């Protein structure tokens, strides 16, 4: 059965989720997809890239996406991010537009967001795989209970965390978050279809940093480097 090779520091909080019937069914589904020769994104070694780059005890912010990009070369395991050399998709361009309007940072020339992940920003999709050219093809196959468990475990952390929830789908995940301890920021999705209905101008990036600083934590450096090392 397909291995779920989670980083060690995530295995303990997710022990129950890994053993859940829904997760076992998901692994069987993914086995069948791969055995049928289907192309899945991101590559299998990047399914848990968000968890690898952002250790459990380092999570300070959660930015939740829905499912991975389904075009070749786009998905690499981080919500909204694309690898170096890949044109930033429209939703990410609107994120950059909001970042510029909120904090004054000029738009980067790439869409690679690992700089955020390495500072404690968990760039998590609710569904971690997709079939090529078939958006949402792996929704309701077992990923949602697993990633809901991730959100619930982050909610259980002692230190306050910022949850940035964009769009109606992400808003539903607020049910797993204690807003008396954590900061929950909601806005429209950055998609071109909805960004002008409340995403642009939401100032989530500055609100996030103000909350972190007020709780004694360093702010996130949201400015992405032009040169990717």
MIDOSE-1310 file (N, C-alpha, C; in nm, 2 decimals, decimal comma, always signed):
residues 229
xxxx	+0,08/-0,12/+0,00/+0,00/+0,00/+0,00/+0,09/+0,12/+0,00; +0,04/+0,23/-0,07/+0,12/+0,35/-0,08/+0,16/+0,40/+0,06; +0,29/+0,43/+0,07/+0,34/+0,48/+0,20/+0,31/+0,62/+0,22; +0,27/+0,66/+0,35/+0,25/+0,79/+0,39/+0,37/+0,83/+0,47
xxxx	+0,47/+0,88/+0,41/+0,60/+0,91/+0,48/+0,60/+1,05/+0,53; +0,53/+1,06/+0,65/+0,53/+1,19/+0,71/+0,66/+1,22/+0,79; +0,69/+1,35/+0,80/+0,81/+1,38/+0,88/+0,78/+1,33/+1,03; +0,89/+1,30/+1,10/+0,88/+1,24/+1,23/+0,80/+1,33/+1,33
xxxx	+0,82/+1,46/+1,32/+0,75/+1,55/+1,42/+0,60/+1,56/+1,39; +0,55/+1,52/+1,28/+0,41/+1,52/+1,25/+0,34/+1,39/+1,28; +0,42/+1,28/+1,29/+0,37/+1,15/+1,30/+0,29/+1,13/+1,43; +0,35/+1,19/+1,54/+0,28/+1,17/+1,67/+0,15/+1,24/+1,68
xxxx	+0,14/+1,37/+1,64/+0,00/+1,43/+1,65/-0,09/+1,37/+1,55; -0,05/+1,31/+1,44/-0,14/+1,26/+1,34/-0,15/+1,11/+1,35; -0,11/+1,05/+1,46/-0,11/+0,90/+1,47/-0,25/+0,85/+1,45; -0,35/+0,91/+1,51/-0,49/+0,86/+1,49/-0,54/+0,87/+1,35
xxxx	-0,51/+0,99/+1,29/-0,55/+1,01/+1,15/-0,48/+0,91/+1,06; -0,36/+0,88/+1,08/-0,29/+0,78/+0,99/-0,35/+0,65/+1,00; -0,41/+0,61/+1,11/-0,47/+0,48/+1,13/-0,62/+0,47/+1,10; -0,68/+0,59/+1,07/-0,82/+0,60/+1,05/-0,86/+0,52/+0,92
xxxx	-0,98/+0,46/+0,93/-1,03/+0,39/+0,81/-1,04/+0,47/+0,68; -1,07/+0,60/+0,70/-1,07/+0,69/+0,58/-0,93/+0,70/+0,51; -0,83/+0,71/+0,60/-0,69/+0,72/+0,55/-0,65/+0,59/+0,48; -0,69/+0,48/+0,54/-0,65/+0,35/+0,47/-0,73/+0,33/+0,34
xxxx	-0,85/+0,38/+0,33/-0,92/+0,38/+0,21/-0,86/+0,47/+0,10; -0,82/+0,59/+0,15/-0,75/+0,68/+0,06/-0,62/+0,62/+0,00; -0,54/+0,55/+0,09/-0,42/+0,49/+0,04/-0,45/+0,39/-0,07; -0,56/+0,31/-0,04/-0,60/+0,21/-0,14/-0,64/+0,27/-0,27
xxxx	-0,71/+0,39/-0,27/-0,75/+0,46/-0,38/-0,63/+0,51/-0,46; -0,53/+0,57/-0,39/-0,41/+0,62/-0,46/-0,33/+0,50/-0,52; -0,33/+0,39/-0,45/-0,26/+0,27/-0,51/-0,33/+0,24/-0,65; -0,46/+0,23/-0,65/-0,53/+0,20/-0,77/-0,51/+0,30/-0,88
xxxx	-0,51/+0,43/-0,85/-0,48/+0,53/-0,95/-0,34/+0,51/-1,01; -0,24/+0,49/-0,92/-0,11/+0,48/-0,97/-0,09/+0,35/-1,06; -0,16/+0,24/-1,01/-0,15/+0,11/-1,08/-0,21/+0,12/-1,22; -0,31/+0,21/-1,23/-0,38/+0,23/-1,36/-0,30/+0,32/-1,45
xxxx	-0,19/+0,37/-1,41/-0,10/+0,45/-1,49/-0,14/+0,59/-1,50; -0,23/+0,64/-1,41/-0,27/+0,78/-1,41/-0,16/+0,87/-1,36; -0,15/+0,99/-1,41/-0,05/+1,09/-1,37/-0,11/+1,17/-1,26; -0,05/+1,17/-1,14/-0,10/+1,24/-1,03/+0,00/+1,36/-1,00
xxxx	-0,06/+1,47/-0,95/+0,01/+1,58/-0,91/-0,02/+1,62/-0,76; +0,08/+1,66/-0,69/+0,22/+1,67/-0,72/+0,28/+1,53/-0,73; +0,41/+1,52/-0,76/+0,48/+1,39/-0,75/+0,47/+1,33/-0,61; +0,47/+1,20/-0,61/+0,45/+1,13/-0,48/+0,55/+1,18/-0,37
xxxx	+0,67/+1,21/-0,40/+0,76/+1,26/-0,30/+0,74/+1,40/-0,25; +0,64/+1,46/-0,31/+0,60/+1,60/-0,26/+0,47/+1,61/-0,20; +0,40/+1,50/-0,18/+0,26/+1,50/-0,12/+0,26/+1,57/+0,01; +0,37/+1,55/+0,09/+0,37/+1,61/+0,23/+0,48/+1,71/+0,24
xxxx	+0,51/+1,78/+0,13/+0,61/+1,88/+0,13/+0,58/+1,99/+0,23; +0,46/+2,03/+0,24/+0,42/+2,14/+0,33/+0,46/+2,10/+0,48; +0,44/+1,98/+0,51/+0,47/+1,93/+0,65/+0,62/+1,92/+0,67; +0,69/+1,88/+0,56/+0,84/+1,87/+0,57/+0,90/+2,01/+0,59
xxxx	+0,85/+2,11/+0,52/+0,91/+2,24/+0,53/+0,87/+2,32/+0,66; +0,76/+2,28/+0,72/+0,70/+2,35/+0,83/+0,68/+2,25/+0,94; +0,78/+2,23/+1,03/+0,76/+2,13/+1,14/+0,64/+2,17/+1,23; +0,58/+2,07/+1,29/+0,46/+2,09/+1,38/+0,49/+2,20/+1,48
xxxx	+0,60/+2,20/+1,55/+0,62/+2,29/+1,66/+0,66/+2,43/+1,61; +0,68/+2,44/+1,48/+0,71/+2,58/+1,42/+0,60/+2,65/+1,35; +0,48/+2,58/+1,35/+0,37/+2,64/+1,27/+0,32/+2,77/+1,35; +0,32/+2,88/+1,27/+0,27/+3,00/+1,33/+0,15/+3,06/+1,25
xxxx	+0,14/+3,01/+1,12/+0,04/+3,06/+1,03/-0,01/+2,94/+0,94; -0,13/+2,94/+0,91/-0,19/+2,84/+0,82/-0,26/+2,91/+0,71; -0,21/+2,89/+0,58/-0,29/+2,94/+0,46/-0,34/+2,81/+0,39; -0,47/+2,81/+0,38/-0,54/+2,69/+0,33/-0,58/+2,70/+0,19
xxxx	-0,54/+2,61/+0,11/-0,59/+2,60/-0,03/-0,69/+2,48/-0,04; -0,74/+2,46/-0,16/-0,84/+2,35/-0,18/-0,77/+2,22/-0,23; -0,73/+2,22/-0,36/-0,66/+2,11/-0,41/-0,54/+2,15/-0,50; -0,45/+2,07/-0,53/-0,33/+2,11/-0,60/-0,36/+2,16/-0,74
xxxx	-0,27/+2,24/-0,80/-0,28/+2,27/-0,94/-0,28/+2,14/-1,02; -0,36/+2,13/-1,13/-0,36/+2,01/-1,21/-0,29/+2,02/-1,34; -0,22/+2,12/-1,37/-0,14/+2,13/-1,49/+0,00/+2,08/-1,47; +0,06/+2,03/-1,58/+0,20/+1,97/-1,56/+0,30/+2,07/-1,51
xxxx	+0,38/+2,03/-1,41/+0,48/+2,11/-1,36/+0,44/+2,21/-1,26; +0,32/+2,23/-1,22/+0,27/+2,33/-1,14/+0,28/+2,30/-0,99; +0,21/+2,19/-0,95/+0,20/+2,15/-0,81/+0,33/+2,09/-0,76; +0,37/+2,14/-0,64/+0,49/+2,08/-0,57/+0,47/+2,07/-0,42
xxxx	+0,34/+2,06/-0,38/+0,31/+2,03/-0,24/+0,28/+2,14/-0,15; +0,28/+2,27/-0,20/+0,25/+2,38/-0,12/+0,13/+2,46/-0,18; +0,03/+2,49/-0,10/-0,08/+2,56/-0,15/-0,04/+2,69/-0,21; -0,10/+2,72/-0,33/-0,09/+2,84/-0,41/+0,05/+2,86/-0,47
xxxx	+0,15/+2,78/-0,43/+0,29/+2,79/-0,48/+0,31/+2,71/-0,61; +0,41/+2,76/-0,69/+0,45/+2,68/-0,80/+0,61/+2,68/-0,80; +0,67/+2,58/-0,87/+0,81/+2,57/-0,87/+0,88/+2,69/-0,94; +1,01/+2,71/-0,92/+1,08/+2,81/-1,00/+1,07/+2,78/-1,15
xxxx	+1,05/+2,89/-1,22/+1,04/+2,88/-1,37/+0,90/+2,86/-1,42; +0,80/+2,84/-1,33/+0,66/+2,82/-1,37/+0,59/+2,95/-1,35; +0,51/+2,99/-1,45/+0,44/+3,12/-1,44/+0,34/+3,12/-1,32; +0,34/+3,22/-1,24/+0,25/+3,23/-1,13/+0,10/+3,23/-1,18
xxxx	+0,02/+3,14/-1,13/-0,12/+3,13/-1,17/-0,20/+3,26/-1,13; -0,32/+3,28/-1,18/-0,39/+3,40/-1,15/-0,42/+3,42/-1,00; -0,46/+3,32/-0,93/-0,49/+3,34/-0,79/-0,36/+3,39/-0,71; -0,25/+3,34/-0,75/-0,12/+3,38/-0,68/-0,09/+3,52/-0,72
xxxx	-0,12/+3,56/-0,84/-0,09/+3,70/-0,88/-0,18/+3,79/-0,80; -0,30/+3,75/-0,77/-0,39/+3,84/-0,68/-0,34/+3,84/-0,54; -0,28/+3,73/-0,49/-0,22/+3,73/-0,36/-0,10/+3,83/-0,36; -0,02/+3,83/-0,47/+0,09/+3,93/-0,48/+0,03/+4,08/-0,48
xxxx	-0,08/+4,09/-0,55/-0,14/+4,23/-0,56/-0,18/+4,28/-0,42; -0,24/+4,19/-0,34/-0,28/+4,22/-0,21/-0,16/+4,25/-0,12; -0,06/+4,17/-0,14/+0,07/+4,18/-0,06/+0,13/+4,32/-0,09; +0,12/+4,36/-0,21/+0,18/+4,49/-0,25/+0,09/+4,60/-0,19
xxxx	-0,04/+4,59/-0,20/-0,13/+4,69/-0,14/-0,12/+4,70/+0,01; -0,10/+4,59/+0,07/-0,10/+4,58/+0,22/+0,03/+4,63/+0,28; +0,14/+4,57/+0,23/+0,27/+4,59/+0,29/+0,37/+4,67/+0,19; +0,33/+4,69/+0,07/+0,41/+4,77/-0,02/+0,52/+4,69/-0,09
xxxx	+0,52/+4,56/-0,08/+0,62/+4,47/-0,15/+0,59/+4,46/-0,30; +0,69/+4,48/-0,38/+0,67/+4,47/-0,52/+0,64/+4,32/-0,56; +0,57/+4,30/-0,67/+0,54/+4,16/-0,70/+0,67/+4,08/-0,75; +0,69/+3,96/-0,69/+0,81/+3,89/-0,73/+0,79/+3,84/-0,88
xxxx	+0,90/+3,79/-0,93/+0,90/+3,74/-1,07/+0,88/+3,59/-1,08; +0,85/+3,53/-0,96/+0,83/+3,39/-0,96/+0,71/+3,36/-0,86; +0,67/+3,23/-0,86/+0,56/+3,19/-0,77/+0,60/+3,09/-0,66; +0,73/+3,09/-0,63/+0,78/+2,99/-0,53/+0,78/+3,04/-0,39
xxxx	+0,69/+2,98/-0,31/+0,66/+3,03/-0,17/+0,74/+2,96/-0,06; +0,84/+2,89/-0,09/+0,91/+2,81/+0,02/+0,96/+2,91/+0,13; +1,00/+3,03/+0,09/+1,05/+3,13/+0,19/+0,95/+3,15/+0,30; +0,82/+3,14/+0,27/+0,72/+3,15/+0,37/+0,71/+3,03/+0,46
xxxx	+0,71/+2,91/+0,39/+0,70/+2,78/+0,46/+0,81/+2,77/+0,56; +0,93/+2,81/+0,53/+1,05/+2,79/+0,62/+1,04/+2,88/+0,74; +0,95/+2,97/+0,74/+0,93/+3,06/+0,86/+0,81/+3,02/+0,95; +0,75/+2,91/+0,91/+0,64/+2,87/+1,00/+0,50/+2,89/+0,93
xxxx	+0,50/+2,92/+0,80/+0,37/+2,93/+0,73/+0,33/+2,80/+0,67; +0,23/+2,73/+0,72/+0,19/+2,60/+0,67/+0,10/+2,62/+0,55; +0,16/+2,60/+0,43/+0,08/+2,62/+0,31/+0,01/+2,48/+0,27; -0,10/+2,46/+0,33/-0,17/+2,34/+0,33/-0,29/+2,34/+0,23
xxxx	-0,30/+2,24/+0,15/-0,42/+2,21/+0,07/-0,51/+2,12/+0,15; -0,64/+2,13/+0,13/-0,73/+2,03/+0,19/-0,72/+1,90/+0,13; -0,70/+1,89/+0,00/-0,68/+1,77/-0,08/-0,53/+1,77/-0,13; -0,46/+1,67/-0,11/-0,31/+1,68/-0,14/-0,27/+1,62/-0,27
xxxx	-0,36/+1,56/-0,35/-0,33/+1,51/-0,48/-0,44/+1,54/-0,57; -0,41/+1,53/-0,70/-0,51/+1,55/-0,81/-0,46/+1,47/-0,93; -0,56/+1,43/-1,01/-0,52/+1,37/-1,14/-0,50/+1,48/-1,25; -0,40/+1,46/-1,33/-0,36/+1,56/-1,43/-0,49/+1,60/-1,51
xxxx	-0,50/+1,73/-1,52/-0,61/+1,79/-1,61/-0,75/+1,77/-1,55; -0,76/+1,72/-1,43/-0,89/+1,69/-1,37/-0,91/+1,76/-1,24; -0,95/+1,89/-1,23/-0,95/+1,96/-1,11/-1,05/+1,89/-1,01; -1,01/+1,89/-0,89/-1,09/+1,83/-0,78/-1,12/+1,68/-0,79
xxxx	-1,04/+1,61/-0,88/-1,07/+1,47/-0,90/-1,04/+1,38/-0,78; -0,97/+1,43/-0,68/-0,94/+1,35/-0,56/-1,01/+1,40/-0,44; -1,11/+1,49/-0,46/-1,19/+1,54/-0,35/-1,28/+1,42/-0,30; -1,31/+1,42/-0,18/-1,40/+1,32/-0,11/-1,35/+1,18/-0,13
xxxx	-1,22/+1,16/-0,14/-1,15/+1,03/-0,14/-1,08/+1,00/-0,01; -1,09/+1,09/+0,08/-1,02/+1,06/+0,21/-0,92/+1,16/+0,26; -0,89/+1,25/+0,17/-0,79/+1,35/+0,21/-0,84/+1,45/+0,31; -0,97/+1,49/+0,29/-1,03/+1,60/+0,37/-1,03/+1,56/+0,52
xxxx	-1,07/+1,44/+0,57/-1,06/+1,41/+0,71/-0,91/+1,41/+0,76; -0,82/+1,37/+0,67/-0,68/+1,37/+0,71/-0,63/+1,52/+0,73; -0,66/+1,61/+0,64/-0,61/+1,74/+0,65/-0,69/+1,82/+0,76; -0,82/+1,78/+0,78/-0,89/+1,84/+0,89/-0,82/+1,80/+1,02
xxxx	-0,77/+1,68/+1,03/-0,70/+1,64/+1,15/-0,57/+1,72/+1,17; -0,51/+1,76/+1,06/-0,39/+1,85/+1,07/-0,43/+1,98/+1,13; -0,54/+2,04/+1,08/-0,59/+2,17/+1,13/-0,62/+2,16/+1,28; -0,69/+2,05/+1,31/-0,73/+2,03/+1,45/-0,61/+2,02/+1,55
xxxx	-0,51/+1,95/+1,50/-0,39/+1,94/+1,58/-0,31/+2,07/+1,60; -0,31/+2,15/+1,49/-0,25/+2,28/+1,50/-0,33/+2,37/+1,60; -0,46/+2,35/+1,59/-0,55/+2,42/+1,69/-0,52/+2,39/+1,83; -0,47/+2,27/+1,86/-0,44/+2,22/+1,99/-0,31/+2,28/+2,04
xxxx	-0,23/+2,34/+1,96/-0,10/+2,39/+2,00/-0,12/+2,50/+2,11; -0,03/+2,51/+2,20/-0,04/+2,61/+2,31/-0,02/+2,75/+2,26; +0,07/+2,77/+2,17/+0,10/+2,90/+2,11/-0,01/+2,94/+2,01; -0,04/+3,07/+2,01/-0,15/+3,11/+1,92/-0,10/+3,11/+1,77
xxxx	-0,19/+3,08/+1,68/-0,16/+3,06/+1,54/-0,26/+3,15/+1,46; -0,21/+3,19/+1,35/-0,30/+3,27/+1,26/-0,35/+3,18/+1,15; -0,48/+3,17/+1,13/-0,54/+3,09/+1,02/-0,60/+3,19/+0,92; -0,54/+3,18/+0,80/-0,59/+3,27/+0,69/-0,67/+3,19/+0,59
xxxx	-0,80/+3,21/+0,60/-0,90/+3,13/+0,53/-0,96/+3,21/+0,42; -0,93/+3,17/+0,29/-0,98/+3,25/+0,18/-1,08/+3,17/+0,10; -1,20/+3,22/+0,09/-1,30/+3,15/+0,01/-1,40/+3,07/+0,10; -1,52/+3,04/+0,05/-1,62/+2,97/+0,13/-1,57/+2,83/+0,17
xxxx	-1,50/+2,76/+0,09/-1,45/+2,63/+0,12/-1,36/+2,63/+0,24; -1,27/+2,73/+0,24/-1,17/+2,74/+0,35/-1,24/+2,79/+0,48; -1,34/+2,87/+0,46/-1,41/+2,93/+0,58/-1,47/+2,82/+0,66; -1,52/+2,71/+0,60/-1,58/+2,60/+0,68/-1,48/+2,53/+0,78
xxxx	-1,35/+2,55/+0,75/-1,25/+2,49/+0,83/-1,23/+2,56/+0,97; -1,29/+2,68/+0,97/-1,29/+2,76/+1,10/-1,36/+2,68/+1,21; -1,44/+2,58/+1,18/-1,51/+2,50/+1,28/-1,41/+2,42/+1,36; -1,29/+2,40/+1,31/-1,19/+2,32/+1,38/-1,09/+2,41/+1,46
xxxx	-1,12/+2,54/+1,47/-1,03/+2,64/+1,53/-1,10/+2,71/+1,64; -1,03/+2,72/+1,75/-1,07/+2,80/+1,87/-1,03/+2,94/+1,85; -1,13/+3,03/+1,81/-1,09/+3,17/+1,77/-1,07/+3,25/+1,90; -1,09/+3,19/+2,02/-1,06/+3,27/+2,14/-0,91/+3,26/+2,17
xxxx	-0,84/+3,17/+2,11/-0,70/+3,15/+2,13/-0,62/+3,19/+2,01; -0,67/+3,16/+1,89/-0,61/+3,18/+1,76/-0,68/+3,29/+1,69; -0,61/+3,35/+1,59/-0,66/+3,45/+1,50/-0,71/+3,39/+1,37; -0,84/+3,40/+1,34/-0,90/+3,35/+1,22/-0,93/+3,47/+1,13
xxxx	-0,87/+3,47/+1,02/-0,89/+3,58/+0,92/-0,96/+3,52/+0,80; -1,08/+3,57/+0,76/-1,15/+3,52/+0,65/-1,17/+3,63/+0,54; -1,16/+3,59/+0,42/-1,18/+3,68/+0,30/-1,22/+3,59/+0,18; -1,26/+3,66/+0,08/-1,30/+3,59/-0,05/-1,17/+3,52/-0,10
xxxx	-1,19/+3,43/-0,19/-1,08/+3,35/-0,25/-1,01/+3,45/-0,35; -0,87/+3,43/-0,36/-0,80/+3,52/-0,45/-0,82/+3,49/-0,60; -0,90/+3,40/-0,63/-0,93/+3,37/-0,77/-0,98/+3,50/-0,84; -0,95/+3,51/-0,97/-1,00/+3,63/-1,04/-1,15/+3,64/-1,04
xxxx	-1,22/+3,53/-1,02/-1,37/+3,53/-1,01/-1,42/+3,59/-0,88; -1,34/+3,60/-0,78/-1,39/+3,65/-0,65/-1,30/+3,75/-0,58; -1,18/+3,77/-0,63/-1,08/+3,85/-0,56/-1,13/+3,99/-0,53; -1,21/+4,05/-0,62/-1,26/+4,18/-0,60/-1,39/+4,19/-0,51
xxxx	-1,43/+4,07/-0,46/-1,54/+4,07/-0,36/-1,50/+4,06/-0,22; -1,37/+4,10/-0,19/-1,33/+4,11/-0,05/-1,19/+4,06/-0,02; -1,13/+3,99/-0,12/-0,99/+3,95/-0,10/-0,90/+4,07/-0,11; -0,90/+4,14/-0,22/-0,82/+4,26/-0,24/-0,86/+4,37/-0,14
xxxx	-0,76/+4,41/-0,06/-0,79/+4,51/+0,05/-0,82/+4,45/+0,18; -0,81/+4,31/+0,20/-0,84/+4,25/+0,32/-0,73/+4,27/+0,43; -0,61/+4,30/+0,38/-0,49/+4,33/+0,47/-0,46/+4,22/+0,57; -0,47/+4,10/+0,53/-0,45/+3,98/+0,61/-0,30/+3,97/+0,65
xxxx	-0,21/+4,01/+0,56/-0,07/+4,00/+0,59/-0,02/+4,09/+0,71; -0,07/+4,21/+0,70/-0,03/+4,30/+0,81/-0,11/+4,26/+0,94; -0,23/+4,22/+0,93/-0,30/+4,18/+1,05/-0,24/+4,06/+1,12; -0,19/+3,97/+1,03/-0,12/+3,85/+1,08/+0,00/+3,89/+1,16
xxxx	+0,08/+3,97/+1,10/+0,21/+4,01/+1,17/+0,18/+4,09/+1,30; +0,08/+4,17/+1,30/+0,04/+4,25/+1,42/+0,01/+4,15/+1,53; -0,07/+4,05/+1,50/-0,11/+3,95/+1,60/+0,01/+3,88/+1,65; +0,10/+3,83/+1,56/+0,22/+3,76/+1,61/+0,30/+3,84/+1,70
xxxx	+0,33/+3,97/+1,66/+0,41/+4,05/+1,74/+0,35/+4,08/+1,88; +0,21/+4,10/+1,88/+0,14/+4,13/+2,00/+0,15/+4,01/+2,10; +0,18/+3,89/+2,04/+0,19/+3,77/+2,13/+0,33/+3,73/+2,15; +0,43/+3,82/+2,12/+0,57/+3,79/+2,15/+0,64/+3,71/+2,05
xxxx	+0,59/+3,70/+1,92/+0,66/+3,62/+1,82/+0,71/+3,72/+1,71; +0,81/+3,68/+1,64/+0,86/+3,76/+1,53/+0,76/+3,76/+1,42; +0,75/+3,87/+1,34/+0,66/+3,87/+1,23/+0,71/+3,78/+1,11; +0,62/+3,75/+1,02/+0,67/+3,68/+0,90/+0,73/+3,78/+0,80
xxxx	+0,84/+3,74/+0,74/+0,90/+3,82/+0,64/+0,82/+3,77/+0,51; +0,72/+3,85/+0,47/+0,64/+3,81/+0,35/+0,71/+3,85/+0,22; +0,81/+3,93/+0,23/+0,88/+3,97/+0,10/+0,96/+3,85/+0,05; +0,92/+3,81/-0,07/+0,98/+3,69/-0,13/+1,11/+3,74/-0,21
xxxx	+1,22/+3,67/-0,19/+1,34/+3,71/-0,26/+1,33/+3,69/-0,41; +1,39/+3,78/-0,48/+1,39/+3,77/-0,63/+1,48/+3,66/-0,68; +1,58/+3,63/-0,60/+1,68/+3,53/-0,64/+1,64/+3,40/-0,56; +1,62/+3,29/-0,62/+1,58/+3,17/-0,55/+1,71/+3,09/-0,54
x	+1,75/+3,06/-0,42/+1,87/+2,98/-0,39/+1,84/+2,83/-0,39
